[in-house]
Amino acid sequence: MTNPNDQLPFARRGADVTIWPQAKIIAPETISLGDSVIIDDFVLVMGGRKTVIGSFIHIASFTSITGGGEFVMEDFATLSSGIRVFTGTDDFLGNYLTNSAVPHPYRQPERTFAAIKKHAIVGANSVILPGVTIGEGAAVGANSLVLHDCEPWTIYVGSPARPLKPRPRERILELEAQLRRDLYDTHGRYIPKNQRPAPFPSS
């Protein structure tokens, strides 16, 4: 069976990218994908002004990235199942009409951004509102509502999300360094799965 997502005209598509056939990708020409990316079935990614998804990324099922703004997800970051990431929003204060069926100038949504930094992980069914940066190595617990930036290497939980405790960084960065030694050549280029020598498996 042919996977229609294999033919999409991405701005960039790296090696070892798996986009399952029931994922929905809108405006792929605005989306750049790094190496070793997995986008599960039933994910919705709506390209906006710019969408950059780095390397060693997993976006799990039933997650959506919408809003028409800018979205950046850096290397080794994870979005678990059922997450909602918004890069734009309607005016909830009553200055304009709302929802996508209403044309400009009666509706004037604010297009901003959302950023997920390296090694960050967001737990299932969390919501990330526009203008938020999840800092490097931050972890957001399941069912959290993220209204404000999350500091690097900190665990956040709750609705609204609040800092709980630090997240250790040394081991994670040590493993990243080892991976880069093993899976990149001497020029810093990613080695695709089918070109790696033993003992690395192809899956």
N, CA and C atoms as an extended XYZ file, in Angstrom:
609
Properties=species:S:1:pos:R:3:atomname:S:1:resname:S:1:resid:I:1 pbc="F F F"
N         0.850       -1.199        0.000 N   MET     1
C         0.000        0.000        0.000 CA  MET     1
C         0.883        1.246        0.000 C   MET     1
N         0.572        2.180       -0.873 N   THR     2
C         1.349        3.407       -0.992 CA  THR     2
C         1.007        4.359        0.144 C   THR     2
N         2.039        4.947        0.715 N   ASN     3
C         1.849        5.938        1.768 CA  ASN     3
C         1.879        7.325        1.129 C   ASN     3
N         0.755        8.054        1.118 N   PRO     4
C         0.731        9.370        0.446 CA  PRO     4
C         1.685       10.366        1.078 C   PRO     4
N         2.023       10.193        2.348 N   ASN     5
C         2.918       11.136        3.008 CA  ASN     5
C         4.359       11.023        2.522 C   ASN     5
N         4.694        9.915        1.844 N   ASP     6
C         6.048        9.757        1.318 CA  ASP     6
C         6.325       10.698        0.152 C   ASP     6
N         5.269       11.218       -0.475 N   GLN     7
C         5.428       12.061       -1.663 CA  GLN     7
C         5.233       13.549       -1.382 C   GLN     7
N         5.063       13.920       -0.135 N   LEU     8
C         4.780       15.320        0.166 CA  LEU     8
C         5.994       16.206       -0.104 C   LEU     8
N         5.763       17.428       -0.609 N   PRO     9
C         6.864       18.335       -0.974 CA  PRO     9
C         7.367       19.163        0.215 C   PRO     9
N         8.022       18.509        1.164 N   PHE    10
C         8.543       19.216        2.324 CA  PHE    10
C         9.646       20.192        1.903 C   PHE    10
N         9.806       21.253        2.699 N   ALA    11
C        10.931       22.163        2.479 CA  ALA    11
C        12.251       21.410        2.622 C   ALA    11
N        12.302       20.479        3.567 N   ARG    12
C        13.431       19.566        3.731 CA  ARG    12
C        12.928       18.304        4.385 C   ARG    12
N        13.452       17.184        3.936 N   ARG    13
C        13.118       15.891        4.548 CA  ARG    13
C        14.414       15.109        4.684 C   ARG    13
N        14.822       14.835        5.927 N   GLY    14
C        16.065       14.125        6.174 CA  GLY    14
C        15.933       12.635        5.932 C   GLY    14
N        16.940       11.885        6.389 N   ALA    15
C        16.953       10.428        6.243 CA  ALA    15
C        16.201        9.778        7.398 C   ALA    15
N        15.703        8.566        7.144 N   ASP    16
C        15.031        7.757        8.165 CA  ASP    16
C        13.845        8.499        8.786 C   ASP    16
N        13.048        9.108        7.925 N   VAL    17
C        11.819        9.778        8.358 CA  VAL    17
C        10.645        8.830        8.122 C   VAL    17
N         9.873        8.563        9.173 N   THR    18
C         8.677        7.731        9.063 CA  THR    18
C         7.462        8.572        9.418 C   THR    18
N         6.600        8.767        8.435 N   ILE    19
C         5.320        9.445        8.661 CA  ILE    19
C         4.240        8.428        8.325 C   ILE    19
N         3.507        7.994        9.320 N   TRP    20
C         2.511        6.947        9.117 CA  TRP    20
C         1.386        7.455        8.223 C   TRP    20
N         0.749        6.560        7.460 N   PRO    21
C        -0.153        7.000        6.395 CA  PRO    21
C        -1.374        7.780        6.850 C   PRO    21
N        -1.791        7.608        8.094 N   GLN    22
C        -2.974        8.336        8.541 CA  GLN    22
C        -2.631        9.607        9.322 C   GLN    22
N        -1.372       10.010        9.280 N   ALA    23
C        -1.019       11.355        9.749 CA  ALA    23
C        -1.494       12.372        8.715 C   ALA    23
N        -1.851       13.559        9.169 N   LYS    24
C        -2.322       14.618        8.276 CA  LYS    24
C        -1.345       15.779        8.329 C   LYS    24
N        -0.727       16.080        7.187 N   ILE    25
C         0.260       17.147        7.091 CA  ILE    25
C        -0.296       18.221        6.169 C   ILE    25
N        -0.439       19.446        6.687 N   ILE    26
C        -0.975       20.561        5.907 CA  ILE    26
C         0.148       21.568        5.658 C   ILE    26
N         0.234       22.048        4.412 N   ALA    27
C         1.273       22.991        3.977 CA  ALA    27
C         2.680       22.426        4.197 C   ALA    27
N         2.979       21.229        3.639 N   PRO    28
C         4.294       20.621        3.855 CA  PRO    28
C         5.447       21.456        3.327 C   PRO    28
N         5.175       22.323        2.359 N   GLU    29
C         6.240       23.155        1.797 CA  GLU    29
C         6.815       24.136        2.811 C   GLU    29
N         6.132       24.342        3.926 N   THR    30
C         6.645       25.218        4.991 CA  THR    30
C         7.299       24.422        6.123 C   THR    30
N         7.414       23.107        5.959 N   ILE    31
C         7.862       22.227        7.044 CA  ILE    31
C         9.214       21.619        6.691 C   ILE    31
N        10.167       21.709        7.611 N   SER    32
C        11.474       21.060        7.470 CA  SER    32
C        11.592       19.950        8.502 C   SER    32
N        12.049       18.781        8.050 N   LEU    33
C        12.211       17.624        8.912 CA  LEU    33
C        13.679       17.208        8.935 C   LEU    33
N        14.195       16.914       10.131 N   GLY    34
C        15.554       16.426       10.257 CA  GLY    34
C        15.640       14.938        9.996 C   GLY    34
N        16.637       14.286       10.586 N   ASP    35
C        16.872       12.861       10.424 CA  ASP    35
C        16.257       12.090       11.586 C   ASP    35
N        15.854       10.839       11.307 N   SER    36
C        15.305        9.946       12.329 CA  SER    36
C        14.115       10.598       13.034 C   SER    36
N        13.059       10.790       12.259 N   VAL    37
C        11.816       11.406       12.746 CA  VAL    37
C        10.689       10.394       12.599 C   VAL    37
N         9.852       10.279       13.618 N   ILE    38
C         8.657        9.433       13.554 CA  ILE    38
C         7.438       10.301       13.864 C   ILE    38
N         6.480       10.312       12.934 N   ILE    39
C         5.205       10.990       13.128 CA  ILE    39
C         4.121        9.926       12.997 C   ILE    39
N         3.414        9.671       14.081 N   ASP    40
C         2.464        8.563       14.148 CA  ASP    40
C         1.180        8.840       13.368 C   ASP    40
N         0.421        7.758       13.158 N   ASP    41
C        -0.943        7.905       12.646 CA  ASP    41
C        -1.744        8.846       13.544 C   ASP    41
N        -2.673        9.568       12.912 N   PHE    42
C        -3.636       10.446       13.583 CA  PHE    42
C        -2.987       11.679       14.203 C   PHE    42
N        -1.774       12.000       13.789 N   VAL    43
C        -1.154       13.280       14.128 CA  VAL    43
C        -1.579       14.301       13.079 C   VAL    43
N        -1.805       15.545       13.508 N   LEU    44
C        -2.075       16.663       12.604 CA  LEU    44
C        -0.972       17.701       12.778 C   LEU    44
N        -0.263       17.971       11.697 N   VAL    45
C         0.735       19.041       11.696 CA  VAL    45
C         0.317       20.054       10.643 C   VAL    45
N        -0.023       21.245       11.097 N   MET    46
C        -0.440       22.315       10.194 CA  MET    46
C         0.702       23.310       10.069 C   MET    46
N         1.374       23.281        8.927 N   GLY    47
C         2.459       24.224        8.708 CA  GLY    47
C         1.957       25.657        8.752 C   GLY    47
N         2.759       26.529        9.327 N   GLY    48
C         2.398       27.945        9.410 CA  GLY    48
C         3.459       28.782        8.744 C   GLY    48
N         3.839       29.871        9.407 N   ARG    49
C         4.899       30.712        8.852 CA  ARG    49
C         6.178       29.916        8.649 C   ARG    49
N         6.505       29.087        9.639 N   LYS    50
C         7.670       28.219        9.546 CA  LYS    50
C         7.491       27.092       10.549 C   LYS    50
N         7.780       25.873       10.113 N   THR    51
C         7.746       24.722       11.006 CA  THR    51
C         9.047       23.957       10.827 C   THR    51
N         9.821       23.862       11.901 N   VAL    52
C        11.103       23.155       11.869 CA  VAL    52
C        11.063       22.043       12.902 C   VAL    52
N        11.189       20.819       12.441 N   ILE    53
C        11.215       19.634       13.298 CA  ILE    53
C        12.599       19.020       13.152 C   ILE    53
N        13.325       18.919       14.250 N   GLY    54
C        14.715       18.506       14.211 CA  GLY    54
C        14.902       17.018       14.016 C   GLY    54
N        16.015       16.497       14.529 N   SER    55
C        16.374       15.089       14.379 CA  SER    55
C        16.112       14.323       15.671 C   SER    55
N        15.865       13.007       15.505 N   PHE    56
C        15.551       12.130       16.637 CA  PHE    56
C        14.326       12.655       17.395 C   PHE    56
N        13.257       12.795       16.617 N   ILE    57
C        11.994       13.365       17.099 CA  ILE    57
C        10.905       12.302       17.006 C   ILE    57
N        10.066       12.228       18.037 N   HIS    58
C         8.849       11.408       17.951 CA  HIS    58
C         7.656       12.284       18.313 C   HIS    58
N         6.675       12.316       17.409 N   ILE    59
C         5.397       12.967       17.660 CA  ILE    59
C         4.349       11.859       17.666 C   ILE    59
N         3.763       11.605       18.832 N   ALA    60
C         2.914       10.424       19.016 CA  ALA    60
C         1.473       10.692       18.588 C   ALA    60
N         0.720        9.618       18.475 N   SER    61
C        -0.631        9.641       17.914 CA  SER    61
C        -1.561       10.623       18.615 C   SER    61
N        -2.471       11.185       17.826 N   PHE    62
C        -3.532       12.081       18.293 CA  PHE    62
C        -3.000       13.419       18.815 C   PHE    62
N        -1.774       13.750       18.470 N   THR    63
C        -1.223       15.067       18.786 CA  THR    63
C        -1.494       16.008       17.619 C   THR    63
N        -1.743       17.283       17.918 N   SER    64
C        -1.938       18.278       16.860 CA  SER    64
C        -1.080       19.499       17.116 C   SER    64
N        -0.574       20.067       16.014 N   ILE    65
C         0.209       21.305       16.036 CA  ILE    65
C        -0.479       22.239       15.061 C   ILE    65
N        -1.144       23.271       15.581 N   THR    66
C        -1.979       24.130       14.751 CA  THR    66
C        -1.823       25.586       15.179 C   THR    66
N        -2.407       26.474       14.381 N   GLY    67
C        -2.465       27.873       14.767 CA  GLY    67
C        -1.914       28.841       13.745 C   GLY    67
N        -1.131       28.337       12.768 N   GLY    68
C        -0.657       29.202       11.696 CA  GLY    68
C         0.565       30.031       12.011 C   GLY    68
N         1.139       29.879       13.229 N   GLY    69
C         2.346       30.620       13.573 CA  GLY    69
C         3.593       29.803       13.309 C   GLY    69
N         4.645       30.092       14.058 N   GLU    70
C         5.928       29.409       13.894 CA  GLU    70
C         6.068       28.308       14.945 C   GLU    70
N         6.524       27.148       14.505 N   PHE    71
C         6.745       26.029       15.416 CA  PHE    71
C         8.144       25.482       15.206 C   PHE    71
N         8.892       25.359       16.303 N   VAL    72
C        10.234       24.779       16.256 CA  VAL    72
C        10.320       23.695       17.318 C   VAL    72
N        10.757       22.507       16.903 N   MET    73
C        10.959       21.376       17.802 CA  MET    73
C        12.385       20.881       17.582 C   MET    73
N        13.239       21.041       18.591 N   GLU    74
C        14.652       20.754       18.418 CA  GLU    74
C        14.962       19.267       18.654 C   GLU    74
N        16.201       18.877       18.360 N   ASP    75
C        16.637       17.482       18.391 CA  ASP    75
C        16.314       16.805       19.721 C   ASP    75
N        15.965       15.516       19.626 N   PHE    76
C        15.747       14.630       20.769 CA  PHE    76
C        14.523       15.010       21.607 C   PHE    76
N        13.650       15.832       21.087 N   ALA    77
C        12.439       16.213       21.815 CA  ALA    77
C        11.315       15.219       21.518 C   ALA    77
N        10.333       15.168       22.420 N   THR    78
C         9.241       14.205       22.304 CA  THR    78
C         7.911       14.873       22.628 C   THR    78
N         6.912       14.625       21.791 N   LEU    79
C         5.529       14.977       22.093 CA  LEU    79
C         4.753       13.678       22.221 C   LEU    79
N         4.246       13.403       23.419 N   SER    80
C         3.497       12.175       23.667 CA  SER    80
C         2.098       12.263       23.056 C   SER    80
N         1.289       11.242       23.267 N   SER    81
C        -0.026       11.164       22.617 CA  SER    81
C        -0.994       12.230       23.129 C   SER    81
N        -1.813       12.716       22.211 N   GLY    82
C        -2.928       13.573       22.587 CA  GLY    82
C        -2.580       14.993       22.962 C   GLY    82
N        -1.417       15.459       22.592 N   ILE    83
C        -0.991       16.821       22.960 CA  ILE    83
C        -1.570       17.828       21.974 C   ILE    83
N        -1.880       19.016       22.475 N   ARG    84
C        -2.329       20.125       21.643 CA  ARG    84
C        -1.317       21.254       21.755 C   ARG    84
N        -0.695       21.580       20.628 N   VAL    85
C         0.241       22.700       20.573 CA  VAL    85
C        -0.385       23.773       19.693 C   VAL    85
N        -0.520       24.979       20.236 N   PHE    86
C        -1.119       26.090       19.502 CA  PHE    86
C        -0.061       27.165       19.251 C   PHE    86
N         0.049       27.578       17.993 N   THR    87
C         0.975       28.660       17.634 CA  THR    87
C         0.240       29.951       17.294 C   THR    87
N        -1.066       29.949       17.461 N   GLY    88
C        -1.877       31.134       17.241 CA  GLY    88
C        -3.196       30.980       17.963 C   GLY    88
N        -3.903       32.095       18.103 N   THR    89
C        -5.164       32.045       18.838 CA  THR    89
C        -6.092       33.155       18.367 C   THR    89
N        -7.373       32.923       18.548 N   ASP    90
C        -8.362       33.972       18.333 CA  ASP    90
C        -8.331       34.967       19.491 C   ASP    90
N        -8.972       36.113       19.276 N   ASP    91
C        -9.134       37.124       20.318 CA  ASP    91
C       -10.331       36.726       21.180 C   ASP    91
N       -10.031       36.291       22.413 N   PHE    92
C       -11.098       35.854       23.315 CA  PHE    92
C       -11.714       37.021       24.094 C   PHE    92
N       -11.200       38.235       23.923 N   LEU    93
C       -11.647       39.374       24.722 CA  LEU    93
C       -12.840       40.103       24.116 C   LEU    93
N       -13.224       39.748       22.907 N   GLY    94
C       -14.418       40.328       22.315 CA  GLY    94
C       -14.171       41.469       21.362 C   GLY    94
N       -12.908       41.732       20.992 N   ASN    95
C       -12.623       42.805       20.034 CA  ASN    95
C       -12.952       42.406       18.597 C   ASN    95
N       -12.963       41.092       18.328 N   TYR    96
C       -13.233       40.572       16.988 CA  TYR    96
C       -14.094       39.326       17.113 C   TYR    96
N       -14.674       38.931       15.976 N   LEU    97
C       -15.341       37.645       15.920 CA  LEU    97
C       -14.298       36.529       15.928 C   LEU    97
N       -14.756       35.324       16.242 N   THR    98
C       -13.832       34.199       16.349 CA  THR    98
C       -14.253       33.038       15.461 C   THR    98
N       -13.319       32.180       15.193 N   ASN    99
C       -13.351       30.898       14.485 CA  ASN    99
C       -13.054       31.086       13.000 C   ASN    99
N       -12.554       30.005       12.416 N   SER   100
C       -11.990       30.066       11.066 CA  SER   100
C       -13.021       30.292        9.969 C   SER   100
N       -14.293       30.171       10.274 N   ALA   101
C       -15.317       30.429        9.260 CA  ALA   101
C       -15.549       31.919        9.043 C   ALA   101
N       -15.020       32.754        9.934 N   VAL   102
C       -15.228       34.206        9.857 CA  VAL   102
C       -14.062       34.838        9.099 C   VAL   102
N       -14.321       35.634        8.041 N   PRO   103
C       -13.225       36.223        7.267 CA  PRO   103
C       -12.659       37.480        7.921 C   PRO   103
N       -11.442       37.830        7.488 N   HIS   104
C       -10.825       39.112        7.834 CA  HIS   104
C       -11.655       40.226        7.186 C   HIS   104
N       -11.880       41.381        7.805 N   PRO   105
C       -11.281       41.888        9.041 CA  PRO   105
C       -12.109       41.604       10.302 C   PRO   105
N       -13.208       40.837       10.153 N   TYR   106
C       -14.077       40.599       11.302 CA  TYR   106
C       -13.411       39.683       12.333 C   TYR   106
N       -12.528       38.843       11.843 N   ARG   107
C       -11.715       37.984       12.712 CA  ARG   107
C       -10.248       38.307       12.478 C   ARG   107
N        -9.495       38.542       13.553 N   GLN   108
C        -8.072       38.850       13.430 CA  GLN   108
C        -7.281       38.042       14.463 C   GLN   108
N        -6.990       36.780       14.129 N   PRO   109
C        -6.249       35.947       15.073 CA  PRO   109
C        -4.813       36.424       15.228 C   PRO   109
N        -4.236       36.124       16.374 N   GLU   110
C        -2.839       36.446       16.629 CA  GLU   110
C        -1.990       35.219       16.328 C   GLU   110
N        -1.077       35.332       15.361 N   ARG   111
C        -0.167       34.246       15.006 CA  ARG   111
C         1.162       34.487       15.712 C   ARG   111
N         1.575       33.558       16.568 N   THR   112
C         2.828       33.750       17.293 CA  THR   112
C         3.730       32.528       17.068 C   THR   112
N         4.039       31.783       18.121 N   PHE   113
C         4.975       30.672       17.982 CA  PHE   113
C         4.792       29.712       19.151 C   PHE   113
N         5.412       28.552       19.013 N   ALA   114
C         5.652       27.633       20.125 CA  ALA   114
C         6.988       26.972       19.843 C   ALA   114
N         7.775       26.743       20.897 N   ALA   115
C         9.111       26.168       20.730 CA  ALA   115
C         9.325       25.064       21.756 C   ALA   115
N         9.808       23.930       21.278 N   ILE   116
C        10.155       22.782       22.126 CA  ILE   116
C        11.663       22.585       21.962 C   ILE   116
N        12.437       22.848       22.995 N   LYS   117
C        13.893       22.814       22.889 CA  LYS   117
C        14.434       21.383       23.017 C   LYS   117
N        15.737       21.237       22.783 N   LYS   118
C        16.389       19.927       22.791 CA  LYS   118
C        16.103       19.150       24.074 C   LYS   118
N        15.870       17.856       23.891 N   HIS   119
C        15.699       16.912       24.990 CA  HIS   119
C        14.458       17.182       25.851 C   HIS   119
N        13.597       18.082       25.420 N   ALA   120
C        12.357       18.310       26.164 CA  ALA   120
C        11.369       17.187       25.857 C   ALA   120
N        10.540       16.873       26.833 N   ILE   121
C         9.504       15.861       26.650 CA  ILE   121
C         8.207       16.368       27.266 C   ILE   121
N         7.120       16.216       26.517 N   VAL   122
C         5.811       16.686       26.971 CA  VAL   122
C         4.895       15.480       27.109 C   VAL   122
N         4.294       15.323       28.296 N   GLY   123
C         3.464       14.165       28.603 CA  GLY   123
C         2.106       14.205       27.943 C   GLY   123
N         1.461       13.064       27.905 N   ALA   124
C         0.214       12.858       27.175 CA  ALA   124
C        -0.882       13.838       27.600 C   ALA   124
N        -1.640       14.272       26.592 N   ASN   125
C        -2.832       15.102       26.776 CA  ASN   125
C        -2.554       16.474       27.383 C   ASN   125
N        -1.332       16.938       27.255 N   SER   126
C        -1.009       18.295       27.704 CA  SER   126
C        -1.372       19.306       26.617 C   SER   126
N        -1.514       20.561       27.036 N   VAL   127
C        -1.845       21.661       26.127 CA  VAL   127
C        -0.782       22.731       26.267 C   VAL   127
N        -0.224       23.159       25.125 N   ILE   128
C         0.784       24.215       25.088 CA  ILE   128
C         0.189       25.390       24.329 C   ILE   128
N         0.066       26.526       25.005 N   LEU   129
C        -0.562       27.696       24.397 CA  LEU   129
C         0.460       28.542       23.634 C   LEU   129
N        -0.017       29.446       22.770 N   PRO   130
C         0.895       30.241       21.936 CA  PRO   130
C         1.859       31.081       22.771 C   PRO   130
N         3.059       31.276       22.199 N   GLY   131
C         4.055       32.120       22.827 CA  GLY   131
C         4.889       31.423       23.875 C   GLY   131
N         4.770       30.098       23.988 N   VAL   132
C         5.451       29.336       25.038 CA  VAL   132
C         6.694       28.656       24.474 C   VAL   132
N         7.763       28.668       25.276 N   THR   133
C         8.972       27.908       24.988 CA  THR   133
C         9.166       26.872       26.089 C   THR   133
N         9.253       25.612       25.691 N   ILE   134
C         9.601       24.535       26.614 CA  ILE   134
C        11.125       24.422       26.576 C   ILE   134
N        11.793       24.795       27.659 N   GLY   135
C        13.240       24.906       27.669 CA  GLY   135
C        13.969       23.594       27.466 C   GLY   135
N        15.251       23.681       27.153 N   GLU   136
C        16.066       22.492       26.922 CA  GLU   136
C        15.974       21.535       28.105 C   GLU   136
N        15.693       20.268       27.799 N   GLY   137
C        15.667       19.247       28.830 CA  GLY   137
C        14.508       19.315       29.785 C   GLY   137
N        13.576       20.224       29.586 N   ALA   138
C        12.415       20.309       30.477 CA  ALA   138
C        11.489       19.126       30.236 C   ALA   138
N        10.776       18.718       31.273 N   ALA   139
C         9.785       17.644       31.171 CA  ALA   139
C         8.453       18.163       31.693 C   ALA   139
N         7.401       17.952       30.926 N   VAL   140
C         6.063       18.406       31.300 CA  VAL   140
C         5.207       17.173       31.545 C   VAL   140
N         4.645       17.057       32.733 N   GLY   141
C         3.838       15.892       33.088 CA  GLY   141
C         2.532       15.831       32.321 C   GLY   141
N         1.954       14.640       32.273 N   ALA   142
C         0.706       14.417       31.548 CA  ALA   142
C        -0.409       15.323       32.071 C   ALA   142
N        -1.299       15.716       31.161 N   ASN   143
C        -2.484       16.524       31.477 CA  ASN   143
C        -2.139       17.905       32.015 C   ASN   143
N        -0.987       18.428       31.640 N   SER   144
C        -0.596       19.766       32.092 CA  SER   144
C        -1.076       20.825       31.101 C   SER   144
N        -1.327       22.012       31.619 N   LEU   145
C        -1.668       23.176       30.806 CA  LEU   145
C        -0.512       24.158       30.918 C   LEU   145
N         0.194       24.357       29.795 N   VAL   146
C         1.403       25.178       29.805 CA  VAL   146
C         1.054       26.574       29.290 C   VAL   146
N         1.025       27.523       30.214 N   LEU   147
C         0.676       28.909       29.893 CA  LEU   147
C         1.901       29.790       29.719 C   LEU   147
N         3.024       29.394       30.332 N   HIS   148
C         4.230       30.224       30.340 CA  HIS   148
C         5.445       29.354       30.034 C   HIS   148
N         6.567       30.004       29.752 N   ASP   149
C         7.792       29.285       29.440 CA  ASP   149
C         8.175       28.318       30.560 C   ASP   149
N         8.764       27.183       30.162 N   CYS   150
C         9.303       26.217       31.118 CA  CYS   150
C        10.824       26.342       31.125 C   CYS   150
N        11.409       26.481       32.306 N   GLU   151
C        12.850       26.640       32.437 CA  GLU   151
C        13.574       25.351       32.040 C   GLU   151
N        14.794       25.471       31.526 N   PRO   152
C        15.547       24.273       31.140 CA  PRO   152
C        15.754       23.316       32.308 C   PRO   152
N        15.765       22.035       31.983 N   TRP   153
C        16.105       20.958       32.912 CA  TRP   153
C        15.289       21.024       34.208 C   TRP   153
N        13.989       21.284       34.010 N   THR   154
C        13.053       21.360       35.131 CA  THR   154
C        11.819       20.541       34.786 C   THR   154
N        11.269       19.840       35.771 N   ILE   155
C        10.051       19.064       35.589 CA  ILE   155
C         8.858       19.913       36.017 C   ILE   155
N         7.854       19.987       35.152 N   TYR   156
C         6.638       20.767       35.397 CA  TYR   156
C         5.425       19.838       35.409 C   TYR   156
N         4.472       20.142       36.272 N   VAL   157
C         3.229       19.368       36.320 CA  VAL   157
C         2.074       20.305       36.647 C   VAL   157
N         0.873       19.888       36.268 N   GLY   158
C        -0.318       20.580       36.734 CA  GLY   158
C        -0.990       21.463       35.715 C   GLY   158
N        -2.120       22.030       36.139 N   SER   159
C        -2.919       22.917       35.306 CA  SER   159
C        -3.326       24.136       36.137 C   SER   159
N        -2.603       25.242       35.995 N   PRO   160
C        -1.487       25.473       35.070 CA  PRO   160
C        -0.212       24.778       35.533 C   PRO   160
N         0.690       24.533       34.576 N   ALA   161
C         1.930       23.822       34.883 CA  ALA   161
C         2.815       24.656       35.797 C   ALA   161
N         3.353       23.999       36.823 N   ARG   162
C         4.258       24.646       37.778 CA  ARG   162
C         5.503       23.790       37.952 C   ARG   162
N         6.643       24.401       38.256 N   PRO   163
C         7.862       23.613       38.438 CA  PRO   163
C         7.760       22.697       39.646 C   PRO   163
N         8.256       21.468       39.482 N   LEU   164
C         8.226       20.477       40.543 CA  LEU   164
C         9.618       20.231       41.117 C   LEU   164
N        10.576       19.908       40.234 N   LYS   165
C        11.936       19.642       40.689 CA  LYS   165
C        12.856       19.651       39.476 C   LYS   165
N        14.171       19.723       39.707 N   PRO   166
C        15.106       19.685       38.579 CA  PRO   166
C        15.097       18.323       37.883 C   PRO   166
N        15.497       18.340       36.616 N   ARG   167
C        15.687       17.106       35.857 CA  ARG   167
C        17.174       16.964       35.569 C   ARG   167
N        17.798       15.840       35.927 N   PRO   168
C        19.243       15.686       35.726 CA  PRO   168
C        19.619       15.810       34.253 C   PRO   168
N        20.684       16.530       33.969 N   ARG   169
C        21.071       16.751       32.585 CA  ARG   169
C        22.310       15.987       32.154 C   ARG   169
N        23.206       15.646       33.102 N   GLU   170
C        24.507       15.108       32.724 CA  GLU   170
C        24.386       13.799       31.950 C   GLU   170
N        23.556       12.860       32.441 N   ARG   171
C        23.423       11.570       31.781 CA  ARG   171
C        22.821       11.714       30.393 C   ARG   171
N        21.821       12.565       30.241 N   ILE   172
C        21.177       12.756       28.943 CA  ILE   172
C        22.174       13.321       27.933 C   ILE   172
N        22.945       14.314       28.337 N   LEU   173
C        23.920       14.911       27.417 CA  LEU   173
C        25.056       13.941       27.113 C   LEU   173
N        25.417       13.107       28.079 N   GLU   174
C        26.435       12.083       27.845 CA  GLU   174
C        25.960       11.085       26.787 C   GLU   174
N        24.694       10.662       26.887 N   LEU   175
C        24.143        9.735       25.902 CA  LEU   175
C        24.040       10.382       24.523 C   LEU   175
N        23.681       11.656       24.473 N   GLU   176
C        23.646       12.348       23.181 CA  GLU   176
C        25.027       12.358       22.538 C   GLU   176
N        26.049       12.655       23.329 N   ALA   177
C        27.411       12.700       22.791 CA  ALA   177
C        27.822       11.332       22.242 C   ALA   177
N        27.472       10.265       22.970 N   GLN   178
C        27.799        8.914       22.496 CA  GLN   178
C        27.060        8.598       21.197 C   GLN   178
N        25.780        8.950       21.132 N   LEU   179
C        25.001        8.722       19.921 CA  LEU   179
C        25.627        9.451       18.736 C   LEU   179
N        26.036       10.675       18.936 N   ARG   180
C        26.622       11.441       17.831 CA  ARG   180
C        27.952       10.838       17.379 C   ARG   180
N        28.708       10.264       18.303 N   ARG   181
C        29.945        9.584       17.907 CA  ARG   181
C        29.646        8.343       17.078 C   ARG   181
N        28.556        7.643       17.429 N   ASP   182
C        28.235        6.382       16.771 CA  ASP   182
C        27.456        6.538       15.469 C   ASP   182
N        26.576        7.541       15.392 N   LEU   183
C        25.636        7.627       14.271 CA  LEU   183
C        25.918        8.773       13.305 C   LEU   183
N        27.035        9.460       13.496 N   TYR   184
C        27.448       10.516       12.565 CA  TYR   184
C        28.867       10.228       12.088 C   TYR   184
N        29.169       10.617       10.842 N   ASP   185
C        30.517       10.388       10.339 CA  ASP   185
C        31.464       11.490       10.813 C   ASP   185
N        32.696       11.413       10.384 N   THR   186
C        33.716       12.354       10.860 CA  THR   186
C        33.462       13.780       10.388 C   THR   186
N        32.567       13.939        9.409 N   HIS   187
C        32.199       15.273        8.922 CA  HIS   187
C        30.912       15.779        9.566 C   HIS   187
N        30.388       15.029       10.544 N   GLY   188
C        29.174       15.453       11.228 CA  GLY   188
C        27.904       15.157       10.479 C   GLY   188
N        27.959       14.236        9.513 N   ARG   189
C        26.770       13.885        8.738 CA  ARG   189
C        26.123       12.633        9.317 C   ARG   189
N        24.803       12.665        9.419 N   TYR   190
C        24.037       11.530        9.932 CA  TYR   190
C        24.224       10.318        9.032 C   TYR   190
N        24.422        9.137        9.639 N   ILE   191
C        24.546        7.887        8.893 CA  ILE   191
C        23.189        7.183        8.901 C   ILE   191
N        22.533        7.062        7.748 N   PRO   192
C        21.219        6.389        7.717 CA  PRO   192
C        21.308        4.948        8.205 C   PRO   192
N        20.179        4.417        8.644 N   LYS   193
C        20.138        3.069        9.220 CA  LYS   193
C        20.726        2.019        8.290 C   LYS   193
N        20.405        2.122        6.993 N   ASN   194
C        20.842        1.073        6.061 CA  ASN   194
C        22.317        1.173        5.688 C   ASN   194
N        23.008        2.197        6.208 N   GLN   195
C        24.432        2.348        5.926 CA  GLN   195
C        25.309        2.152        7.160 C   GLN   195
N        24.694        1.803        8.289 N   ARG   196
C        25.464        1.656        9.515 CA  ARG   196
C        26.097        0.278        9.597 C   ARG   196
N        27.337        0.229       10.060 N   PRO   197
C        27.952       -1.074       10.270 CA  PRO   197
C        27.377       -1.751       11.506 C   PRO   197
N        27.566       -3.070       11.613 N   ALA   198
C        27.212       -3.758       12.854 CA  ALA   198
C        28.007       -3.100       13.983 C   ALA   198
N        27.471       -3.025       15.204 N   PRO   199
C        26.339       -3.793       15.727 CA  PRO   199
C        25.021       -3.048       15.698 C   PRO   199
N        24.888       -1.959       14.938 N   PHE   200
C        23.675       -1.176       15.004 CA  PHE   200
C        22.586       -1.812       14.165 C   PHE   200
N        21.409       -2.067       14.783 N   PRO   201
C        20.307       -2.675       14.024 CA  PRO   201
C        19.688       -1.663       13.077 C   PRO   201
N        18.930       -2.159       12.125 N   SER   202
C        18.299       -1.265       11.148 CA  SER   202
C        17.013       -0.673       11.673 C   SER   202
N        16.527       -1.139       12.839 N   SER   203
C        15.263       -0.610       13.376 CA  SER   203
C        15.478       -0.075       14.770 C   SER   203
